[in-house]
Amino acid sequence: MSVFGDIAEFAAALPRTRPLLGLDLGTKTIGVAASDTFWTVASPLKTIRRTKFTQDAQAVLQIAGGRMAGGLVLGLPRNMDGTEGTRCQSTRAFARNLSRLTELPITFWDERLSTVAAERALLEADTSRRRRAEVIDHVAAGYILQGVLDRMRHLEGPK
């Protein structure tokens, strides 16, 4: 199984020069972001409306294939005190089930404040309430993915 709990192990399993996808799994939607091939910047991509796991996984893997992605990062919705509740369990189950359908390495990133940060950024950009609702999930996915990219850069040490 290619689900990694440790970012260093995840990074070691990644093929070089292939972008990563970040996912913000909600109950109704999945926000998707993609990195560049140098793993420096994450960009919000799109939001998928959730239906059933099979269709959700197919939609994610279709995007991953179209972008030649090398790995997937799922936001892990921990409680503010760091404990894991039912939403974390469902995210871990999604990752386990997805890992049965793909060889792509998968990891998690603490997403506790990603939606708050995304909302703040959209408010600062004077984005309308309707537009914020449309893009919040994939902007949050961008924050999740950027966190992993930044962490991986620190693993490499100074250049």
Secondary structure, 3 states (H helix, E strand, C coil): CCEECCHHHHHHHCCCCCCEEEEEECCCEEEEEEECCCCCCEEEEEEEECCCHHHHHHHHHHHHHHCCCCEEEEEECCCCCCCCCHHHHHHHHHHHHHHCCCCCCEEEEECCCHHHHHHHHHHHCCCCHHHHHHHHHHHHHHHHHHHHHHHHHHHHCCC
